[in-house]
Amino acid sequence: MPTTFETVVILDFGSQYTQLIARRIREVGVYCEIHPYNISISILRKIQPKGIILSGGPNSVYENDAPHCSSEVLELGIPVLGICYGVQLLSYFLGGKVEPSPRREYGAARVNLVGESQLLSGLPTDFPVWMSHGDHVTVPPTGFEIVARTDNALGAIENNANRIYGLQFHPEVAHTPNGKQILKNFLRQICGCRADWSPASFVQIAVERVKEQVGEGHAVCGLSGGVDSAVAAALVARALGDRLTCIFVDNGLLRKNEFEKVLQAFRDYGELNVKGVAAGERFLQALQDQADPERKRKIIGNEFIEVFQEEANQLGEVDFLVQGTLYPDVIESVSVKGPSAVIKSHHNVGGLPEKMKLKLVEPLRELFKDEVRAVGRELGLPELLVNRQPFPGPGLAVRILGPVDGNKVKLLQEADNIVMEEIKQAGLYDKLWQAFAVLLPIQTVGVMGDYRTYENAIAIRAVESSDGMTADWAKLPYDVLENISRRIVSEVRGINRVVYDISSKPPSTIEWE
């Protein structure tokens, strides 16, 4: 059985849509990886990609500090597709002409086919696309044919002899309805990909990889209650059986009754050896008077290491640590010119393995969140675990702005529980990426009965997203918001005001801290 998939490489030049390209490729059944634009040619050769995609980006190719990959990328004999900045860069490398557009295009446009095209085969002669560019190719390189145009710019070029193709528009966004077919043409017809990427095939290959990595060793996994660690544990358990021990630590910062519910769900699953550890008071004591969000994250991480280490020491000889690191964790925690800058520290990407002197097993490191859910279902995990909305590693500590104490945790748990109940009652839970309450570090004046109150304020956050990389605030029905607000103010003593967060990501993050 092979232990790798056919791979397409995306070189990231800083486009806001780079992750979308990767997701669309995975949806076609082809595995892909995002790498910085300045990846070395030797590493590219080792990967042996079936195709290379040059992403868009905010720069002009002729600027002195513009990000350029090696021009050798175009000489490897591997099919190349340039998108937006990518088509401008390949044109620039190969002797074409790139200039500022007389009229910059941002938004909807229409493309007309003007020649026979392998990349655009099977598409209508006129179709809508999404543009986002200030420069454009005015003269394509020698050997390239113009196969599509818009009213204002060259739309697509291709050189079938050298298997190099370029699109000025973005096929990866939903605003280009035929974009998935275009990418499929490139992947299947031009690159010759078999489309061997699926949850079932991933499970088979990942289990073999874990067996090969761990051998006869023993592993330990820290469960958070979230889908990532649950799926990682189930996958490794499929490979190691009882040589994997899972530890679920209650840090006192989980949702209401979360520890008991999740622990029971793991036990009902039956294939995991799970030990629950109640350590809430210890974490709250360590967090006393700490207001800075990054400091809180580090304290929780360090405290978790200590608790986890104490429990792991009781297991005898353990060689490996299993973590539910996902691809977006890796992307957001890497900072190079072009790809996403570091936004915040991720609990799965840091110093835990180094301090514990364990070898790291990260079976989900290649996956996006929706793919993790699909793998979890393939493994037979219950929906309570697979379909859970994302929950931050530091728990409610990063949803309590300012210092954390036991009273604030209880307030937030009660308010958050009402949010969950009303969202589920309205049939919205599965439609939202996340919905939760945030305890604000302010008190406001209110009136209850004939009395003046001066109590806490709660913010409600609900977002829609496909992978958490970008998100839009959810337009919840007014009656749902009304029920949430009425119940929180009526049922949670200490809260007299509820507000709704209508910020998208970007510019805001999903979590408040």
KOLKE-83658 format. One line per field, with one value per residue (C-alpha): x, y, z; residue in three letters. Coordinates in steps of 0.5 Angstrom, whole numbers, plus 500, padded with zeros to 3 digits. Each point is the difference from the previous one (the first is absolute). Layout:
<pts>
u	c(X ...)
v	c(Y ...)
w	c(Z ...)
code	c(ala ...)
</pts>
This chain:
<pts>
u	c(500 503 501 499 495 501 502 499 504 497 505 498 501 495 494 494 497 506 496 494 504 503 492 498 505 499 492 502 504 507 505 503 505 501 508 503 502 507 500 507 500 503 494 495 504 499 493 499 494 495 499 501 496 502 495 498 503 500 507 502 505 504 501 507 498 494 500 503 501 505 499 503 492 498 506 499 495 494 494 499 494 501 494 499 507 502 499 503 506 501 499 505 505 499 501 492 498 497 497 496 492 497 494 501 495 498 493 496 502 498 505 499 504 504 503 501 502 502 499 493 497 493 499 495 502 498 500 501 506 503 506 505 506 503 505 499 504 500 504 500 507 502 497 494 493 494 494 496 499 495 498 506 506 503 496 504 506 503 506 498 507 503 494 500 493 498 493 499 494 499 497 501 494 493 499 503 494 504 507 500 499 506 504 498 502 507 500 497 501 507 503 498 498 496 496 502 499 494 498 500 507 503 498 504 506 500 499 506 504 499 502 506 502 498 502 499 501 494 497 496 494 498 492 497 493 500 500 507 503 494 502 507 499 495 505 506 496 498 508 502 494 502 507 496 498 496 499 494 502 495 503 494 499 495 493 495 500 505 505 494 497 506 503 494 500 507 498 494 505 503 507 504 503 498 502 496 504 497 504 496 502 508 499 495 506 505 496 498 501 503 496 505 497 507 502 494 501 507 498 494 505 506 495 497 507 501 494 500 508 498 494 505 505 495 500 507 504 497 503 495 495 494 498 494 504 496 502 498 503 507 498 499 506 505 502 503 500 493 496 496 504 500 493 500 504 497 500 501 506 505 505 496 503 507 499 497 506 495 500 494 494 496 495 496 505 498 493 495 494 495 504 502 492 500 505 497 494 504 503 493 500 494 496 501 508 500 495 502 502 507 502 506 506 500 492 496 507 500 492 501 503 505 502 496 497 495 494 502 500 494 496 503 498 493 499 504 496 493 504 501 493 496 505 498 493 500 503 506 506 502 499 505 508 500 495 502 499 506 500 502 505 495 493 494 494 494 493 497 493 500 508 506 505 507 502 504 499 501 501 497 505 497 504 499 506 503 507 501 505 495 493 494 495 494 493 496 493 497 496 506 504 494 500 507 500 494 502 507 498 494 503 508 500 506 499 495 502 501 503 502 506 500 507 503 506 504 501 498 502 494 502 501 507)
v	c(500 507 505 506 503 504 507 507 505 507 506 505 508 503 499 500 494 496 495 500 497 495 498 500 495 496 500 497 494 502 501 507 504 507 502 507 503 500 492 497 497 494 499 501 494 496 501 498 504 498 507 507 506 507 504 507 505 508 502 502 495 506 503 499 497 496 492 496 492 497 501 492 499 501 495 494 497 500 503 507 504 508 503 508 502 493 501 507 497 494 505 505 494 497 507 503 507 501 507 504 500 506 498 495 495 497 496 497 500 496 495 499 494 502 494 492 499 493 504 503 494 498 507 505 505 506 499 504 501 503 505 504 503 506 498 496 496 504 496 492 497 497 493 502 500 505 496 504 508 505 506 503 495 494 494 494 497 494 496 493 498 502 499 507 503 507 503 507 499 495 493 499 504 499 506 496 495 496 500 493 498 504 497 493 501 502 494 494 502 504 497 493 499 494 504 495 504 499 498 493 500 505 495 494 504 504 494 497 506 500 492 502 506 497 492 497 506 503 507 505 505 506 500 507 498 503 496 501 496 495 498 500 496 495 500 498 495 496 500 498 497 500 503 507 503 507 505 505 505 505 506 504 504 495 501 498 493 499 496 494 500 500 495 495 501 498 494 498 500 494 500 505 499 507 502 507 505 505 506 506 503 500 503 506 501 501 505 504 508 498 505 499 495 497 500 496 495 499 499 495 496 500 497 495 498 499 496 496 498 498 495 498 498 495 496 498 500 505 502 504 506 500 507 502 506 502 503 507 499 499 506 505 498 501 507 502 505 498 495 502 504 497 502 496 495 493 495 494 504 501 498 494 494 503 501 493 497 496 499 503 496 505 496 506 505 500 501 505 500 498 494 498 499 496 496 499 498 495 497 500 505 502 507 503 500 501 505 505 507 502 502 503 496 505 500 505 504 503 502 503 507 502 496 493 497 495 505 502 493 498 507 498 493 501 506 495 495 504 502 493 497 506 499 492 502 504 495 504 496 496 506 505 499 502 504 502 505 505 503 507 504 505 501 504 504 496 500 494 501 506 499 503 495 501 493 496 500 494 500 495 498 495 499 496 497 494 500 505 504 505 501 504 502 496 504 496 501 506 495 496 506 502 493 500 507 499 494 502 506 497 493 502 504 505 502 506 501 496 503 496 500 502 499 496 496 504 505 497 493 495 500 507 498)
w	c(500 498 506 496 496 493 502 497 502 501 501 504 498 505 498 504 496 501 505 495 494 505 502 493 498 506 498 493 503 500 505 500 505 501 500 500 493 502 501 497 493 504 505 494 496 507 500 493 499 494 499 503 501 501 504 500 504 502 497 493 496 498 507 503 506 496 503 494 500 496 493 500 502 493 497 504 495 505 498 503 501 502 503 500 502 498 493 500 503 495 495 503 500 493 496 500 502 507 501 505 497 498 504 506 501 506 500 495 493 494 496 492 497 494 498 501 507 504 507 498 497 501 502 497 495 505 508 506 504 506 499 505 496 499 495 494 494 494 496 501 499 494 499 504 497 503 501 504 501 504 498 503 500 498 503 499 497 498 497 499 498 506 505 503 501 503 502 502 504 506 499 507 502 500 496 494 500 494 504 503 493 498 506 498 493 502 505 497 492 500 507 499 507 502 506 505 506 504 508 499 496 505 506 497 498 507 504 496 501 508 500 497 504 507 499 506 504 505 499 504 497 504 498 500 499 493 493 499 506 499 493 501 506 496 494 505 504 493 499 507 504 508 499 499 507 499 506 500 505 503 501 503 493 497 498 505 501 495 503 502 494 495 505 499 493 499 505 496 493 503 496 505 506 504 507 502 505 504 501 499 507 498 493 503 506 494 496 506 499 492 495 494 495 498 507 502 494 502 507 498 495 506 505 495 499 507 502 493 502 507 497 495 505 503 493 500 494 495 493 496 501 496 498 495 497 493 494 502 506 496 495 506 504 494 498 494 495 496 504 506 506 507 503 506 503 499 506 495 497 505 506 503 496 502 507 501 496 496 492 497 496 496 496 498 498 493 501 500 505 496 497 508 501 494 502 507 497 496 507 503 505 503 497 507 499 492 500 505 499 501 507 502 503 506 501 503 502 493 500 507 499 505 506 501 507 502 500 493 497 503 498 493 500 502 494 495 502 498 493 499 502 495 494 501 501 494 495 499 504 493 496 504 501 507 505 507 505 502 507 500 505 501 504 498 503 499 503 503 503 504 501 497 498 499 497 494 493 495 493 495 494 495 493 494 497 496 503 505 496 498 503 499 506 500 499 505 500 505 504 502 502 504 503 502 503 504 503 502 503 504 502 501 506 499 493 497 493 494 493 494 496 493 498 494 500 497 503 507 502 502 507 504 503)
code	c(met pro thr thr phe glu thr val val ile leu asp phe gly ser gln tyr thr gln leu ile ala arg arg ile arg glu val gly val tyr cys glu ile his pro tyr asn ile ser ile ser ile leu arg lys ile gln pro lys gly ile ile leu ser gly gly pro asn ser val tyr glu asn asp ala pro his cys ser ser glu val leu glu leu gly ile pro val leu gly ile cys tyr gly val gln leu leu ser tyr phe leu gly gly lys val glu pro ser pro arg arg glu tyr gly ala ala arg val asn leu val gly glu ser gln leu leu ser gly leu pro thr asp phe pro val trp met ser his gly asp his val thr val pro pro thr gly phe glu ile val ala arg thr asp asn ala leu gly ala ile glu asn asn ala asn arg ile tyr gly leu gln phe his pro glu val ala his thr pro asn gly lys gln ile leu lys asn phe leu arg gln ile cys gly cys arg ala asp trp ser pro ala ser phe val gln ile ala val glu arg val lys glu gln val gly glu gly his ala val cys gly leu ser gly gly val asp ser ala val ala ala ala leu val ala arg ala leu gly asp arg leu thr cys ile phe val asp asn gly leu leu arg lys asn glu phe glu lys val leu gln ala phe arg asp tyr gly glu leu asn val lys gly val ala ala gly glu arg phe leu gln ala leu gln asp gln ala asp pro glu arg lys arg lys ile ile gly asn glu phe ile glu val phe gln glu glu ala asn gln leu gly glu val asp phe leu val gln gly thr leu tyr pro asp val ile glu ser val ser val lys gly pro ser ala val ile lys ser his his asn val gly gly leu pro glu lys met lys leu lys leu val glu pro leu arg glu leu phe lys asp glu val arg ala val gly arg glu leu gly leu pro glu leu leu val asn arg gln pro phe pro gly pro gly leu ala val arg ile leu gly pro val asp gly asn lys val lys leu leu gln glu ala asp asn ile val met glu glu ile lys gln ala gly leu tyr asp lys leu trp gln ala phe ala val leu leu pro ile gln thr val gly val met gly asp tyr arg thr tyr glu asn ala ile ala ile arg ala val glu ser ser asp gly met thr ala asp trp ala lys leu pro tyr asp val leu glu asn ile ser arg arg ile val ser glu val arg gly ile asn arg val val tyr asp ile ser ser lys pro pro ser thr ile glu trp glu)
</pts>
